[in-house]
């Protein structure tokens, strides 16, 4: 199954940024995402992990604001896109090829902030992934999930074969995912809609939201 997932995202890497939900298509959208990242991360430089970084959407925004960024993805061609964009923008991003469900190459308690965008629905073991993300955060570190609920989403390409093995295929409601995050040992800080049209270039057809949680200090 992992081979099929890697093949899917490798094949989509070259044109991935052309869709409004994937890339920054205009200055207004870029400003909206910069404001959101500044609110999430704050002014102090952090060790930040971009989970399932893809073509570097969140990684580049974080690095541009002075954070020390590690981007992780299992698709080499996605990482190549991020590497090229980081070089063009003259920002430094550490890139790691790894499975975001296990993050075997990353030590425990090594990040202040972990972020992901539209990733958890693609995972075969989302509860295990949340435990992994908790492991790599320092005590008091924050987890940020930018997610949605695409009810009725039809699978494409390789996902036709594997959709039944993905517990969160198509996303879930804000309340359901927030409950899953709490059950994984996080303290919930915020769970709120993320429907601002500027972020997506138009008002989203399906619910989008952000969940911010904290790893307990002890």
N, C-alpha and C positions, 0 to 999 in steps of 0.2 A: 504494500500500500504506500509506503514512504517513497518508493521509486516512482510510482504514478504521480504522487503529489509533487515531487521534485521536477518531473518531466513537464507537468502542467505549468508550473510557474517559470521554469526556464524558457518554455516556448512563448510565454506572454511577456517576457522581460522587455524586449525591444520596443513594444508599443504600449506598455502598461500605463505610462504617464499621460497618455492622450485623453483618458476619461476623467471627468470632473471629480470623481470620488477618489482618484488615484494621484493625480498630479496637480500642480498649481498652474491654472490656466490664465490668470490675469492678476494685475496688481492689487485689486480690491480683495481677492481671495487670499493672496499672499499676506497682506496686512492683517486680515482676520485671523489667520493661523498663527502669525507671529504674536498677536495679542494673546491668543489662547495659550500658546506655549509659555509665554512670559508669566501668565497667571498660574499655570501648572507648576512650573519649575522654580520661579522666584529669581531674585537677582544674584544670589550667591552661586558660584560655580560648583556644579555637582558632578559626581561620577554617575553617568546616566546610561541605561541599557535600553536599546530599541529592539524589542522582541519581534521577530519576523519583519525585519527592516525593509524587505523588498528593495525597491529602487531608491530608498533613502529619504522618503518624505519627512518623517519625524527626525531622523538622525541629522539631516542637514539643518533643519530649523533649530534644533538644540545646539548643534555645534556653532552656528552663527551667533548664538546668544552667549557663547563662552563656556559651554559645558563640555566636560570630557566624556565623549560619546563612544560607546561600543555598540555596533550594529550586528545583530545575529540573524542569519537566514540559512535555510538548507539548500537554496537554489543558487548555484555559482553564477549564473548569468544575471540574476537580480543583484548580487553583490558587485558584479562587474559594473553595472549601471551606477550603483552608489559610488563606487571608487572613482569612476570617471567624473561624476558630478562634483564630488568633493574636491578633486584636483582642479576642476574648472573654477570652483568658487573659493579655492585656496583656504579650505578648512580641513582640519584633521579629524578623521574618524577611524577608529580601530574596527576592522571588519573580521568577523569570525563565521566560518561555515560550521553550523551545528544544528541539531534538532532542538527546537525551542521547547519541546516537552521535557527534555532531560537536561539540556545545557551542561553536558558532561565536561566540557572544556573550561568552564568558568567556576572559580572557587566560591565557597559560601561567603555571605556577608561582605560582598565586594562592591555594592552599588547603593547609592542614596535614592535613586529614582529608577523605576522600570516602567516603560510605556509600551503600549501596543495599540494598533489601529486595524480593526477588521481582521483579526488573526484567530481569536479563540474558536470561532465557528468552524475553522478548517482543521481542528485537531481531533484526533481519535480518543485522546484521554485528557479532556479539559480540566478535570479535577486534579489529576496528577500534575498537569502543567502549572496550575495555580500553586501547588505545593513547591514545585521547582522554583517558581518566581519568588516565592516567599523565602526560600533557602538562600538565594543569591543577594537578597536585600539585607542591608545592615539593620539592626534594631532601630526602629523609628523611620525606616525608609518607606517611600511611598510607591504604590502601584497605581497606574492610570490605565484604564481600559476605555478606548473610544470604539464603541460598538453600535449595533443596530439590530433591528428585527425585520428581516426581509421575508415576511410570511408569504408562502407560495413560491419562493424562489426555485426556479428550475435549474438542475445541475447542467453543467456544460463539460464537454470533452471527458477527461479522465474522471471527473467527479460523478458522472453517471454511474460508473462502476462502484464507487466507494461511498456514496452518500449515506447508505444505510449503516455504515460503520462510523459515522460522525455524529455524536450525540447532539451537537448544537448546530447542525447544518441549517442554514437559513437564519441563524441568529436566534435570540430569545428576548423576551421583554426585559426592560430595565430592572424590574423587581426580581425576576427570576435569577438574572445574572448577579445582582447585588447579594441575593441570598447565598448563592454559590461561593462568592468571594468571602462573605462572613464565615461560612462553614469551613473554609480553608484556613481559618485562623487570623484573618485580617480584621482590623477595626475599620469600619466604614466611615469615611469623612464626608463624602458627597455622592449623590446619584441624581443626575439632573438631565433634562433634555438638551440636545445639541442640534437644534433645528434652524439655527441662524442661516438664512439663505446665502450670506456672504461666504460662509465656510465651504459651501458645496456648489456655488454659482447659481443655484436656484433652490427653492424650498424642497427638502427631500420628500419623496413620495412615501417612504416608509420611516418609522421612528428611528432616530439616531440619538445617542445619549453618551454621557461620560460618567464613569465611576472612578472615584478616587478613594483609595484605601491605604491604611498604614499598617506596617508590621509592628506589633507591640514592642515596647522597649525591653520587655523581659519575656 
